[in-house]
Amino acid sequence: MNQHPIHGSVITLDPGSQVDFDVPSKHRAFLYVLDGAATIAGKSVADGQIAWSDPSRDGSSAIRLASAGKDGSTRVMVFSGTPLREPVVMGGPFVMNSRNEIEAAYRDYQAGRFGAVPRTPRLKRA
């Protein structure tokens, strides 16, 4: 369960195309190139690489994405949210503020205090 609002999108660009993608100005974003190659805010980003943005200081909110590939589409996954401004600790599927909270989450999960956890099948890529 996510306690912090985020935005997420997958953008598909045809070869030679570009788009100005709006991100809320107070958000930090990460953009992951799933397929192809892209230019993100003027920087070359290859398949499997990540680009980051910081919150805007001047109120602008668009990030320019351009396909850098000549053949085949480019897919970019974008997630954004306001910076947490607090400690972040990750352990497996859990993200908390401290190692103690991670350990408590594992104990709660193993004790069944999360309720029924559905087994979702993996999605196949198109």
MOPAC internal coordinates of N, CA, C and O (Angstrom, degrees):
PM7 1SCF
backbone

  N    0.0000 0     0.00 0     0.00 0    0    0    0
  C    1.4500 1     0.00 0     0.00 0    1    0    0
  C    1.5183 1   108.19 1     0.00 0    2    1    0
  O    1.2310 1   120.75 1   -46.62 1    3    2    1
  N    1.3135 1   116.18 1   133.38 1    3    2    1
  C    1.4560 1   121.34 1  -177.53 1    5    3    2
  C    1.5241 1   109.38 1   -98.14 1    6    5    3
  O    1.2310 1   120.66 1   -56.15 1    7    6    5
  N    1.3139 1   116.34 1   123.85 1    7    6    5
  C    1.4595 1   121.81 1   178.91 1    9    7    6
  C    1.5284 1   112.43 1   -96.88 1   10    9    7
  O    1.2310 1   120.38 1  -177.31 1   11   10    9
  N    1.3187 1   116.87 1     2.69 1   11   10    9
  C    1.4615 1   121.25 1  -175.65 1   13   11   10
  C    1.5280 1   107.96 1  -129.92 1   14   13   11
  O    1.2310 1   119.19 1   -59.82 1   15   14   13
  N    1.3384 1   119.16 1   120.18 1   15   14   13
  C    1.4689 1   120.17 1  -176.05 1   17   15   14
  C    1.5290 1   112.42 1   -63.05 1   18   17   15
  O    1.2310 1   121.57 1   -44.46 1   19   18   17
  N    1.3232 1   114.59 1   135.54 1   19   18   17
  C    1.4591 1   121.43 1   176.67 1   21   19   18
  C    1.5237 1   109.30 1  -133.79 1   22   21   19
  O    1.2310 1   120.97 1   -16.82 1   23   22   21
  N    1.3092 1   115.74 1   163.18 1   23   22   21
  C    1.4644 1   122.58 1   173.63 1   25   23   22
  C    1.5151 1   107.22 1  -118.16 1   26   25   23
  O    1.2310 1   120.03 1   -35.67 1   27   26   25
  N    1.3285 1   117.55 1   144.33 1   27   26   25
  C    1.4520 1   121.02 1   177.87 1   29   27   26
  C    1.5115 1   111.11 1  -144.10 1   30   29   27
  O    1.2310 1   120.88 1   -37.68 1   31   30   29
  N    1.3230 1   115.92 1   142.32 1   31   30   29
  C    1.4641 1   121.75 1   179.31 1   33   31   30
  C    1.5240 1   109.10 1  -151.41 1   34   33   31
  O    1.2310 1   121.27 1   -24.22 1   35   34   33
  N    1.3200 1   115.18 1   155.78 1   35   34   33
  C    1.4556 1   121.44 1   167.36 1   37   35   34
  C    1.5210 1   105.81 1  -119.65 1   38   37   35
  O    1.2310 1   120.98 1   -54.66 1   39   38   37
  N    1.3173 1   115.73 1   125.34 1   39   38   37
  C    1.4670 1   122.08 1  -176.52 1   41   39   38
  C    1.5212 1   108.19 1  -110.67 1   42   41   39
  O    1.2310 1   120.45 1   -50.20 1   43   42   41
  N    1.3266 1   116.74 1   129.80 1   43   42   41
  C    1.4617 1   121.94 1   175.88 1   45   43   42
  C    1.5192 1   108.08 1  -110.06 1   46   45   43
  O    1.2310 1   121.14 1   -54.81 1   47   46   45
  N    1.3298 1   115.43 1   125.19 1   47   46   45
  C    1.4651 1   121.82 1  -179.76 1   49   47   46
  C    1.5248 1   109.38 1  -113.43 1   50   49   47
  O    1.2310 1   120.44 1   -48.70 1   51   50   49
  N    1.3206 1   116.76 1   131.30 1   51   50   49
  C    1.4610 1   120.92 1   172.46 1   53   51   50
  C    1.5227 1   108.65 1   -71.61 1   54   53   51
  O    1.2310 1   119.95 1   -22.80 1   55   54   53
  N    1.3452 1   117.70 1   157.20 1   55   54   53
  C    1.4703 1   119.78 1   178.07 1   57   55   54
  C    1.5266 1   111.49 1   -53.18 1   58   57   55
  O    1.2310 1   120.68 1   -47.45 1   59   58   57
  N    1.3172 1   116.30 1   132.55 1   59   58   57
  C    1.4641 1   121.60 1   177.75 1   61   59   58
  C    1.5150 1   114.97 1    79.18 1   62   61   59
  O    1.2310 1   119.14 1  -178.85 1   63   62   61
  N    1.3292 1   119.25 1     1.15 1   63   62   61
  C    1.4681 1   120.20 1  -177.92 1   65   63   62
  C    1.5226 1   111.03 1   -96.87 1   66   65   63
  O    1.2310 1   121.58 1   -13.62 1   67   66   65
  N    1.3265 1   114.59 1   166.38 1   67   66   65
  C    1.4655 1   120.85 1   177.75 1   69   67   66
  C    1.5202 1   109.30 1  -148.13 1   70   69   67
  O    1.2310 1   121.30 1   -18.69 1   71   70   69
  N    1.3444 1   115.12 1   161.31 1   71   70   69
  C    1.4533 1   120.80 1   178.00 1   73   71   70
  C    1.5194 1   108.13 1  -149.39 1   74   73   71
  O    1.2310 1   120.54 1   -33.96 1   75   74   73
  N    1.3126 1   116.58 1   146.04 1   75   74   73
  C    1.4622 1   121.85 1   170.55 1   77   75   74
  C    1.5223 1   106.03 1   -96.26 1   78   77   75
  O    1.2310 1   120.68 1   -71.54 1   79   78   77
  N    1.3333 1   116.30 1   108.46 1   79   78   77
  C    1.4536 1   122.25 1  -174.76 1   81   79   78
  C    1.5180 1   109.25 1   -95.00 1   82   81   79
  O    1.2310 1   120.45 1   -58.05 1   83   82   81
  N    1.3338 1   116.74 1   121.95 1   83   82   81
  C    1.4658 1   121.18 1  -178.40 1   85   83   82
  C    1.5249 1   111.17 1   -78.65 1   86   85   83
  O    1.2310 1   121.36 1   -50.07 1   87   86   85
  N    1.3208 1   115.00 1   129.93 1   87   86   85
  C    1.4565 1   124.01 1   174.73 1   89   87   86
  C    1.5250 1   105.52 1  -124.26 1   90   89   87
  O    1.2310 1   119.09 1   -45.86 1   91   90   89
  N    1.3358 1   119.35 1   134.14 1   91   90   89
  C    1.4664 1   118.99 1   177.72 1   93   91   90
  C    1.5337 1   110.81 1   -50.58 1   94   93   91
  O    1.2310 1   120.22 1   -44.95 1   95   94   93
  N    1.3167 1   117.18 1   135.05 1   95   94   93
  C    1.4611 1   121.47 1  -171.12 1   97   95   94
  C    1.5236 1   114.03 1   -61.46 1   98   97   95
  O    1.2310 1   119.71 1   156.50 1   99   98   97
  N    1.3339 1   118.15 1   -23.50 1   99   98   97
  C    1.4701 1   120.81 1   179.69 1  101   99   98
  C    1.5265 1   112.19 1   -88.51 1  102  101   99
  O    1.2310 1   120.24 1   179.62 1  103  102  101
  N    1.3319 1   117.15 1    -0.38 1  103  102  101
  C    1.4566 1   121.18 1  -176.80 1  105  103  102
  C    1.5231 1   112.49 1   -90.38 1  106  105  103
  O    1.2310 1   121.20 1   -30.84 1  107  106  105
  N    1.3248 1   115.31 1   149.16 1  107  106  105
  C    1.4553 1   123.53 1   164.66 1  109  107  106
  C    1.5259 1   104.35 1   -98.30 1  110  109  107
  O    1.2310 1   120.18 1   -41.66 1  111  110  109
  N    1.3271 1   117.27 1   138.34 1  111  110  109
  C    1.4639 1   120.54 1  -177.32 1  113  111  110
  C    1.5168 1   110.54 1  -124.23 1  114  113  111
  O    1.2310 1   121.40 1   -29.57 1  115  114  113
  N    1.3418 1   114.93 1   150.43 1  115  114  113
  C    1.4541 1   118.80 1   165.49 1  117  115  114
  C    1.5149 1   107.46 1  -124.46 1  118  117  115
  O    1.2310 1   121.61 1   -38.50 1  119  118  117
  N    1.3146 1   114.53 1   141.50 1  119  118  117
  C    1.4484 1   122.04 1  -175.96 1  121  119  118
  C    1.5230 1   107.34 1  -125.18 1  122  121  119
  O    1.2310 1   120.58 1   -61.45 1  123  122  121
  N    1.3202 1   116.49 1   118.55 1  123  122  121
  C    1.4542 1   122.73 1  -176.33 1  125  123  122
  C    1.5172 1   108.78 1  -110.59 1  126  125  123
  O    1.2310 1   120.16 1   -55.87 1  127  126  125
  N    1.3346 1   117.29 1   124.13 1  127  126  125
  C    1.4585 1   121.03 1   179.72 1  129  127  126
  C    1.5267 1   108.30 1   -81.88 1  130  129  127
  O    1.2310 1   121.16 1   -68.11 1  131  130  129
  N    1.3208 1   115.38 1   111.89 1  131  130  129
  C    1.4630 1   122.11 1  -179.07 1  133  131  130
  C    1.5243 1   111.65 1   -78.51 1  134  133  131
  O    1.2310 1   120.60 1   135.55 1  135  134  133
  N    1.3265 1   116.47 1   -44.45 1  135  134  133
  C    1.4653 1   122.83 1  -178.13 1  137  135  134
  C    1.5158 1   109.06 1  -143.95 1  138  137  135
  O    1.2310 1   120.50 1   -35.28 1  139  138  137
  N    1.3139 1   116.65 1   144.72 1  139  138  137
  C    1.4494 1   121.20 1   176.03 1  141  139  138
  C    1.5154 1   111.94 1    83.80 1  142  141  139
  O    1.2310 1   121.19 1    24.02 1  143  142  141
  N    1.3113 1   115.33 1  -155.98 1  143  142  141
  C    1.4609 1   122.75 1   178.43 1  145  143  142
  C    1.5152 1   107.86 1  -138.90 1  146  145  143
  O    1.2310 1   120.77 1   -30.96 1  147  146  145
  N    1.3226 1   116.13 1   149.04 1  147  146  145
  C    1.4653 1   120.05 1  -175.90 1  149  147  146
  C    1.5223 1   110.27 1  -139.26 1  150  149  147
  O    1.2310 1   121.86 1   -19.33 1  151  150  149
  N    1.3020 1   114.05 1   160.67 1  151  150  149
  C    1.4560 1   121.59 1   165.39 1  153  151  150
  C    1.5192 1   104.68 1  -110.62 1  154  153  151
  O    1.2310 1   120.98 1   -59.13 1  155  154  153
  N    1.3395 1   115.73 1   120.87 1  155  154  153
  C    1.4638 1   121.14 1  -177.39 1  157  155  154
  C    1.5162 1   107.67 1  -119.06 1  158  157  155
  O    1.2310 1   121.08 1   -63.87 1  159  158  157
  N    1.3313 1   115.54 1   116.13 1  159  158  157
  C    1.4686 1   121.88 1  -177.07 1  161  159  158
  C    1.5221 1   110.53 1    50.62 1  162  161  159
  O    1.2310 1   120.87 1  -139.59 1  163  162  161
  N    1.3442 1   115.94 1    40.41 1  163  162  161
  C    1.4588 1   121.38 1   175.98 1  165  163  162
  C    1.5197 1   115.52 1    85.18 1  166  165  163
  O    1.2310 1   119.32 1   179.05 1  167  166  165
  N    1.3285 1   118.91 1    -0.95 1  167  166  165
  C    1.4741 1   122.51 1  -179.21 1  169  167  166
  C    1.5267 1   109.43 1  -108.55 1  170  169  167
  O    1.2310 1   120.28 1   -42.60 1  171  170  169
  N    1.3264 1   117.07 1   137.40 1  171  170  169
  C    1.4632 1   121.63 1   176.88 1  173  171  170
  C    1.5153 1   109.77 1   -75.49 1  174  173  171
  O    1.2310 1   120.99 1   -49.40 1  175  174  173
  N    1.3384 1   115.72 1   130.60 1  175  174  173
  C    1.4544 1   121.83 1  -179.24 1  177  175  174
  C    1.5254 1   107.53 1  -133.60 1  178  177  175
  O    1.2310 1   120.67 1   -56.50 1  179  178  177
  N    1.3417 1   116.32 1   123.50 1  179  178  177
  C    1.4552 1   121.64 1  -176.24 1  181  179  178
  C    1.5263 1   111.50 1   -92.51 1  182  181  179
  O    1.2310 1   121.50 1   -11.65 1  183  182  181
  N    1.3122 1   114.73 1   168.35 1  183  182  181
  C    1.4656 1   123.19 1   175.19 1  185  183  182
  C    1.5317 1   109.31 1   -51.15 1  186  185  183
  O    1.2310 1   120.77 1   -53.32 1  187  186  185
  N    1.3457 1   116.14 1   126.68 1  187  186  185
  C    1.4544 1   120.55 1   179.02 1  189  187  186
  C    1.5172 1   114.95 1    87.81 1  190  189  187
  O    1.2310 1   119.67 1  -179.23 1  191  190  189
  N    1.3206 1   118.23 1     0.77 1  191  190  189
  C    1.4616 1   121.54 1   178.87 1  193  191  190
  C    1.5239 1   110.93 1  -103.96 1  194  193  191
  O    1.2310 1   121.31 1   -18.36 1  195  194  193
  N    1.3476 1   115.09 1   161.64 1  195  194  193
  C    1.4653 1   122.33 1  -177.93 1  197  195  194
  C    1.5183 1   110.29 1  -120.58 1  198  197  195
  O    1.2310 1   120.94 1   -39.20 1  199  198  197
  N    1.3274 1   115.80 1   140.80 1  199  198  197
  C    1.4687 1   122.47 1   170.68 1  201  199  198
  C    1.5328 1   107.18 1  -117.31 1  202  201  199
  O    1.2310 1   120.42 1   -34.63 1  203  202  201
  N    1.3181 1   116.80 1   145.37 1  203  202  201
  C    1.4671 1   122.73 1  -179.35 1  205  203  202
  C    1.5125 1   110.33 1  -118.41 1  206  205  203
  O    1.2310 1   120.70 1   -30.53 1  207  206  205
  N    1.3234 1   116.27 1   149.47 1  207  206  205
  C    1.4635 1   120.62 1   170.10 1  209  207  206
  C    1.5198 1   108.11 1  -125.91 1  210  209  207
  O    1.2310 1   120.52 1   -26.16 1  211  210  209
  N    1.2986 1   116.60 1   153.84 1  211  210  209
  C    1.4607 1   122.23 1   174.30 1  213  211  210
  C    1.5166 1   108.87 1  -102.58 1  214  213  211
  O    1.2310 1   119.98 1   -16.89 1  215  214  213
  N    1.3329 1   117.64 1   163.11 1  215  214  213
  C    1.4699 1   118.88 1   174.77 1  217  215  214
  C    1.5241 1   110.20 1   -55.22 1  218  217  215
  O    1.2310 1   121.16 1   -31.58 1  219  218  217
  N    1.3162 1   115.38 1   148.42 1  219  218  217
  C    1.4589 1   121.46 1  -177.90 1  221  219  218
  C    1.5233 1   110.79 1   -77.65 1  222  221  219
  O    1.2310 1   120.93 1   -44.04 1  223  222  221
  N    1.3119 1   115.82 1   135.96 1  223  222  221
  C    1.4679 1   120.64 1   175.83 1  225  223  222
  C    1.5185 1   111.81 1   -91.54 1  226  225  223
  O    1.2310 1   120.80 1   159.35 1  227  226  225
  N    1.3491 1   116.08 1   -20.65 1  227  226  225
  C    1.4617 1   119.14 1  -176.27 1  229  227  226
  C    1.5259 1   112.95 1  -105.97 1  230  229  227
  O    1.2310 1   120.05 1  -172.74 1  231  230  229
  N    1.3424 1   117.51 1     7.26 1  231  230  229
  C    1.4632 1   120.43 1   177.66 1  233  231  230
  C    1.5132 1   114.63 1    88.39 1  234  233  231
  O    1.2310 1   119.83 1   171.42 1  235  234  233
  N    1.3532 1   117.93 1    -8.58 1  235  234  233
  C    1.4586 1   118.97 1   178.73 1  237  235  234
  C    1.5221 1   109.14 1   -72.77 1  238  237  235
  O    1.2310 1   120.60 1   -27.79 1  239  238  237
  N    1.3269 1   116.45 1   152.21 1  239  238  237
  C    1.4476 1   117.92 1  -175.24 1  241  239  238
  C    1.5277 1   113.98 1  -135.42 1  242  241  239
  O    1.2310 1   119.34 1  -179.26 1  243  242  241
  N    1.3190 1   118.86 1     0.74 1  243  242  241
  C    1.4639 1   120.82 1  -176.82 1  245  243  242
  C    1.5333 1   110.70 1   -94.26 1  246  245  243
  O    1.2310 1   121.48 1   -41.73 1  247  246  245
  N    1.3266 1   114.78 1   138.27 1  247  246  245
  C    1.4577 1   122.03 1   173.47 1  249  247  246
  C    1.5159 1   106.52 1  -115.52 1  250  249  247
  O    1.2310 1   120.42 1   -56.21 1  251  250  249
  N    1.3379 1   116.80 1   123.79 1  251  250  249
  C    1.4665 1   120.19 1  -178.72 1  253  251  250
  C    1.5259 1   109.72 1   -81.68 1  254  253  251
  O    1.2310 1   121.45 1   -54.52 1  255  254  253
  N    1.3431 1   114.83 1   125.48 1  255  254  253
  C    1.4574 1   122.99 1   175.59 1  257  255  254
  C    1.5184 1   107.60 1  -115.25 1  258  257  255
  O    1.2310 1   120.49 1   -47.57 1  259  258  257
  N    1.3310 1   116.67 1   132.43 1  259  258  257
  C    1.4577 1   120.73 1   178.02 1  261  259  258
  C    1.5167 1   109.15 1  -134.64 1  262  261  259
  O    1.2310 1   120.73 1   -40.54 1  263  262  261
  N    1.3213 1   116.20 1   139.46 1  263  262  261
  C    1.4515 1   120.88 1   175.78 1  265  263  262
  C    1.5155 1   108.20 1   -71.88 1  266  265  263
  O    1.2310 1   120.37 1   -50.43 1  267  266  265
  N    1.3266 1   116.90 1   129.57 1  267  266  265
  C    1.4654 1   120.85 1   179.13 1  269  267  266
  C    1.5234 1   110.68 1  -101.95 1  270  269  267
  O    1.2310 1   120.55 1   175.50 1  271  270  269
  N    1.3273 1   116.54 1    -4.50 1  271  270  269
  C    1.4570 1   120.43 1  -179.33 1  273  271  270
  C    1.5160 1   112.21 1   -86.89 1  274  273  271
  O    1.2310 1   120.95 1   -30.37 1  275  274  273
  N    1.3254 1   115.79 1   149.63 1  275  274  273
  C    1.4620 1   121.01 1   178.61 1  277  275  274
  C    1.5283 1   111.36 1   -89.10 1  278  277  275
  O    1.2310 1   120.68 1   149.11 1  279  278  277
  N    1.3401 1   116.30 1   -30.89 1  279  278  277
  C    1.4601 1   119.26 1   179.70 1  281  279  278
  C    1.5165 1   108.78 1  -133.88 1  282  281  279
  O    1.2310 1   121.33 1   -40.42 1  283  282  281
  N    1.2941 1   115.07 1   139.58 1  283  282  281
  C    1.4592 1   120.90 1  -177.68 1  285  283  282
  C    1.5143 1   111.38 1    85.72 1  286  285  283
  O    1.2310 1   121.18 1   -27.47 1  287  286  285
  N    1.3127 1   115.36 1   152.53 1  287  286  285
  C    1.4577 1   120.51 1  -178.10 1  289  287  286
  C    1.5244 1   110.64 1   -80.41 1  290  289  287
  O    1.2310 1   121.39 1   -16.64 1  291  290  289
  N    1.3213 1   114.95 1   163.36 1  291  290  289
  C    1.4615 1   123.42 1   176.56 1  293  291  290
  C    1.5199 1   106.70 1  -114.38 1  294  293  291
  O    1.2310 1   120.56 1   -48.58 1  295  294  293
  N    1.3413 1   116.53 1   131.42 1  295  294  293
  C    1.4609 1   120.43 1   176.90 1  297  295  294
  C    1.5192 1   108.86 1  -117.22 1  298  297  295
  O    1.2310 1   121.20 1   -48.17 1  299  298  297
  N    1.3445 1   115.31 1   131.83 1  299  298  297
  C    1.4611 1   121.92 1  -178.95 1  301  299  298
  C    1.5302 1   108.14 1  -128.19 1  302  301  299
  O    1.2310 1   121.07 1   -51.93 1  303  302  301
  N    1.3397 1   115.56 1   128.07 1  303  302  301
  C    1.4652 1   121.37 1   175.94 1  305  303  302
  C    1.5311 1   107.00 1   -95.43 1  306  305  303
  O    1.2310 1   120.96 1   -49.53 1  307  306  305
  N    1.3315 1   115.77 1   130.47 1  307  306  305
  C    1.4632 1   121.36 1  -178.03 1  309  307  306
  C    1.5271 1   108.83 1  -122.14 1  310  309  307
  O    1.2310 1   120.72 1   -52.36 1  311  310  309
  N    1.3288 1   116.23 1   127.64 1  311  310  309
  C    1.4653 1   121.54 1   172.00 1  313  311  310
  C    1.5176 1   107.52 1  -127.90 1  314  313  311
  O    1.2310 1   120.60 1   -38.62 1  315  314  313
  N    1.3399 1   116.47 1   141.38 1  315  314  313
  C    1.4568 1   119.72 1   178.59 1  317  315  314
  C    1.5218 1   110.39 1  -146.98 1  318  317  315
  O    1.2310 1   121.40 1   -22.14 1  319  318  317
  N    1.3145 1   114.93 1   157.86 1  319  318  317
  C    1.4556 1   122.35 1   176.44 1  321  319  318
  C    1.5187 1   108.80 1  -171.16 1  322  321  319
  O    1.2310 1   120.71 1   -13.00 1  323  322  321
  N    1.3155 1   116.25 1   167.00 1  323  322  321
  C    1.4662 1   118.74 1   177.48 1  325  323  322
  C    1.5263 1   108.54 1   -71.54 1  326  325  323
  O    1.2310 1   120.00 1   -36.53 1  327  326  325
  N    1.3273 1   117.60 1   143.47 1  327  326  325
  C    1.4646 1   119.88 1   178.71 1  329  327  326
  C    1.5320 1   110.46 1   -58.10 1  330  329  327
  O    1.2310 1   120.85 1   -39.71 1  331  330  329
  N    1.3303 1   115.99 1   140.29 1  331  330  329
  C    1.4621 1   120.75 1  -177.61 1  333  331  330
  C    1.5209 1   112.91 1   -70.79 1  334  333  331
  O    1.2310 1   120.39 1   143.15 1  335  334  333
  N    1.3127 1   116.85 1   -36.85 1  335  334  333
  C    1.4700 1   122.83 1  -177.94 1  337  335  334
  C    1.5358 1   111.47 1    56.80 1  338  337  335
  O    1.2310 1   121.23 1  -140.06 1  339  338  337
  N    1.3306 1   115.25 1    39.94 1  339  338  337
  C    1.4602 1   121.76 1   175.47 1  341  339  338
  C    1.5283 1   106.90 1  -152.70 1  342  341  339
  O    1.2310 1   120.13 1   -16.79 1  343  342  341
  N    1.3262 1   117.36 1   163.21 1  343  342  341
  C    1.4759 1   119.40 1  -179.50 1  345  343  342
  C    1.5280 1   111.09 1   -60.51 1  346  345  343
  O    1.2310 1   121.03 1   -34.97 1  347  346  345
  N    1.3195 1   115.64 1   145.03 1  347  346  345
  C    1.4560 1   121.72 1   178.05 1  349  347  346
  C    1.5251 1   107.79 1  -130.02 1  350  349  347
  O    1.2310 1   120.97 1   -54.17 1  351  350  349
  N    1.3343 1   115.76 1   125.83 1  351  350  349
  C    1.4604 1   122.31 1   177.76 1  353  351  350
  C    1.5169 1   107.40 1  -127.11 1  354  353  351
  O    1.2310 1   120.52 1   -47.42 1  355  354  353
  N    1.3348 1   116.61 1   132.58 1  355  354  353
  C    1.4564 1   120.96 1  -179.61 1  357  355  354
  C    1.5221 1   109.12 1  -113.40 1  358  357  355
  O    1.2310 1   121.14 1   -39.42 1  359  358  357
  N    1.3091 1   115.43 1   140.58 1  359  358  357
  C    1.4554 1   121.48 1   174.27 1  361  359  358
  C    1.5065 1   108.99 1  -147.68 1  362  361  359
  O    1.2310 1   120.26 1   -74.69 1  363  362  361
  N    1.3443 1   117.10 1   105.31 1  363  362  361
  C    1.4626 1   120.30 1  -176.25 1  365  363  362
  C    1.5136 1   109.47 1    61.29 1  366  365  363
  O    1.2310 1   119.91 1    51.88 1  367  366  365
  N    1.3371 1   117.78 1  -128.12 1  367  366  365
  C    1.4560 1   119.04 1  -178.13 1  369  367  366
  C    1.5323 1   113.29 1   -84.41 1  370  369  367
  O    1.2310 1   120.09 1   177.88 1  371  370  369
  N    1.3331 1   117.43 1    -2.12 1  371  370  369
  C    1.4594 1   120.43 1  -173.71 1  373  371  370
  C    1.5227 1   111.44 1  -100.24 1  374  373  371
  O    1.2310 1   121.04 1   -38.70 1  375  374  373
  N    1.3202 1   115.62 1   141.30 1  375  374  373
  C    1.4623 1   122.35 1   174.10 1  377  375  374
  C    1.5242 1   106.63 1  -127.93 1  378  377  375
  O    1.2310 1   120.90 1   -59.62 1  379  378  377
  N    1.3079 1   115.89 1   120.38 1  379  378  377
  C    1.4637 1   122.22 1  -176.60 1  381  379  378
  C    1.5246 1   108.86 1  -135.84 1  382  381  379
  O    1.2310 1   120.85 1    12.83 1  383  382  381
  N    1.3324 1   115.98 1  -167.17 1  383  382  381
  C    1.4595 1   121.34 1   179.76 1  385  383  382
  C    1.5220 1   113.97 1   -99.63 1  386  385  383
  O    1.2310 1   119.97 1   167.41 1  387  386  385
  N    1.3459 1   117.66 1   -12.59 1  387  386  385
  C    1.4678 1   119.70 1  -179.14 1  389  387  386
  C    1.5222 1   110.06 1  -152.93 1  390  389  387
  O    1.2310 1   120.77 1   -18.68 1  391  390  389
  N    1.3207 1   116.12 1   161.32 1  391  390  389
  C    1.4617 1   121.61 1   176.40 1  393  391  390
  C    1.5338 1   110.39 1   -60.64 1  394  393  391
  O    1.2310 1   120.31 1   141.61 1  395  394  393
  N    1.3474 1   117.02 1   -38.39 1  395  394  393
  C    1.4687 1   120.57 1   178.10 1  397  395  394
  C    1.5329 1   111.57 1   -60.00 1  398  397  395
  O    1.2310 1   120.24 1   139.33 1  399  398  397
  N    1.3391 1   117.16 1   -40.67 1  399  398  397
  C    1.4662 1   120.17 1   178.50 1  401  399  398
  C    1.5253 1   111.26 1   -66.66 1  402  401  399
  O    1.2310 1   119.98 1   143.81 1  403  402  401
  N    1.3402 1   117.65 1   -36.19 1  403  402  401
  C    1.4678 1   121.25 1   176.53 1  405  403  402
  C    1.5252 1   109.46 1   -62.30 1  406  405  403
  O    1.2310 1   120.54 1   132.49 1  407  406  405
  N    1.3395 1   116.58 1   -47.51 1  407  406  405
  C    1.4614 1   120.54 1   179.89 1  409  407  406
  C    1.5315 1   111.06 1   -61.75 1  410  409  407
  O    1.2310 1   119.90 1   141.01 1  411  410  409
  N    1.3297 1   117.80 1   -38.99 1  411  410  409
  C    1.4680 1   121.47 1   177.67 1  413  411  410
  C    1.5349 1   110.47 1   -65.47 1  414  413  411
  O    1.2310 1   120.10 1   141.90 1  415  414  413
  N    1.3344 1   117.42 1   -38.10 1  415  414  413
  C    1.4696 1   120.34 1   178.64 1  417  415  414
  C    1.5228 1   110.33 1   -64.04 1  418  417  415
  O    1.2310 1   119.98 1   138.08 1  419  418  417
  N    1.3359 1   117.64 1   -41.92 1  419  418  417
  C    1.4662 1   120.01 1   176.53 1  421  419  418
  C    1.5334 1   111.20 1   -62.18 1  422  421  419
  O    1.2310 1   120.09 1   136.74 1  423  422  421
  N    1.3305 1   117.44 1   -43.26 1  423  422  421
  C    1.4722 1   120.25 1   178.53 1  425  423  422
  C    1.5279 1   110.44 1   -61.49 1  426  425  423
  O    1.2310 1   120.57 1   135.64 1  427  426  425
  N    1.3455 1   116.52 1   -44.36 1  427  426  425
  C    1.4673 1   120.23 1   179.26 1  429  427  426
  C    1.5256 1   111.26 1   -62.16 1  430  429  427
  O    1.2310 1   120.44 1   136.68 1  431  430  429
  N    1.3260 1   116.77 1   -43.32 1  431  430  429
  C    1.4592 1   120.76 1   179.66 1  433  431  430
  C    1.5277 1   110.51 1   -62.30 1  434  433  431
  O    1.2310 1   120.75 1   131.31 1  435  434  433
  N    1.3439 1   116.17 1   -48.69 1  435  434  433
  C    1.4684 1   120.26 1  -178.07 1  437  435  434
  C    1.5258 1   112.01 1   -65.67 1  438  437  435
  O    1.2310 1   119.92 1   152.92 1  439  438  437
  N    1.3300 1   117.76 1   -27.08 1  439  438  437
  C    1.4618 1   121.38 1   178.36 1  441  439  438
  C    1.5319 1   112.31 1   -84.93 1  442  441  439
  O    1.2310 1   120.09 1   179.10 1  443  442  441
  N    1.3348 1   117.43 1    -0.90 1  443  442  441
  C    1.4632 1   120.93 1   178.08 1  445  443  442
  C    1.5165 1   114.60 1    81.80 1  446  445  443
  O    1.2310 1   119.82 1  -165.66 1  447  446  445
  N    1.3260 1   117.95 1    14.34 1  447  446  445
  C    1.4680 1   120.67 1  -178.03 1  449  447  446
  C    1.5375 1   113.35 1   -78.80 1  450  449  447
  O    1.2310 1   119.79 1  -179.80 1  451  450  449
  N    1.3279 1   118.00 1     0.20 1  451  450  449
  C    1.4633 1   121.01 1   176.42 1  453  451  450
  C    1.5175 1   111.19 1   -89.42 1  454  453  451
  O    1.2310 1   120.02 1   174.81 1  455  454  453
  N    1.3312 1   117.56 1    -5.19 1  455  454  453
  C    1.4508 1   120.66 1  -175.88 1  457  455  454
  C    1.5161 1   109.64 1    78.78 1  458  457  455
  O    1.2310 1   120.96 1    15.91 1  459  458  457
  N    1.3147 1   115.76 1  -164.09 1  459  458  457
  C    1.4653 1   120.48 1  -179.14 1  461  459  458
  C    1.5210 1   109.51 1   -72.04 1  462  461  459
  O    1.2310 1   120.69 1   -52.05 1  463  462  461
  N    1.3091 1   116.29 1   127.95 1  463  462  461
  C    1.4691 1   121.50 1   177.09 1  465  463  462
  C    1.5231 1   106.72 1  -106.89 1  466  465  463
  O    1.2310 1   119.76 1   -67.54 1  467  466  465
  N    1.3459 1   118.05 1   112.46 1  467  466  465
  C    1.4691 1   120.14 1  -177.17 1  469  467  466
  C    1.5196 1   111.33 1   -68.42 1  470  469  467
  O    1.2310 1   120.88 1   -33.39 1  471  470  469
  N    1.3108 1   115.93 1   146.61 1  471  470  469
  C    1.4667 1   121.39 1   174.97 1  473  471  470
  C    1.5182 1   106.65 1   -94.69 1  474  473  471
  O    1.2310 1   120.71 1   -76.32 1  475  474  473
  N    1.3001 1   116.26 1   103.68 1  475  474  473
  C    1.4591 1   122.22 1  -178.18 1  477  475  474
  C    1.5273 1   109.28 1   -91.42 1  478  477  475
  O    1.2310 1   119.84 1   -48.59 1  479  478  477
  N    1.3354 1   117.92 1   131.41 1  479  478  477
  C    1.4581 1   118.95 1   178.15 1  481  479  478
  C    1.5306 1   110.31 1   -69.01 1  482  481  479
  O    1.2310 1   121.29 1   -28.87 1  483  482  481
  N    1.3162 1   115.14 1   151.13 1  483  482  481
  C    1.4623 1   120.18 1   175.96 1  485  483  482
  C    1.5202 1   109.28 1   -67.84 1  486  485  483
  O    1.2310 1   120.77 1   -38.76 1  487  486  485
  N    1.3055 1   116.13 1   141.24 1  487  486  485
  C    1.4558 1   121.17 1   177.98 1  489  487  486
  C    1.5189 1   109.32 1   -84.84 1  490  489  487
  O    1.2310 1   120.53 1   -37.17 1  491  490  489
  N    1.3123 1   116.60 1   142.83 1  491  490  489
  C    1.4614 1   120.87 1   178.46 1  493  491  490
  C    1.5226 1   108.55 1   -90.16 1  494  493  491
  O    1.2310 1   121.24 1   -39.04 1  495  494  493
  N    1.3424 1   115.24 1   140.96 1  495  494  493
  C    1.4656 1   120.59 1   176.55 1  497  495  494
  C    1.5098 1   109.24 1   -72.12 1  498  497  495
  O    1.2310 1   121.41 1   -34.09 1  499  498  497
  N    1.3154 1   114.91 1   145.91 1  499  498  497
  C    1.4672 1   120.41 1   178.68 1  501  499  498
  C    1.5090 1   111.11 1   -71.52 1  502  501  499
  O    1.2310 1   120.10 1   180.00 1  503  502  501

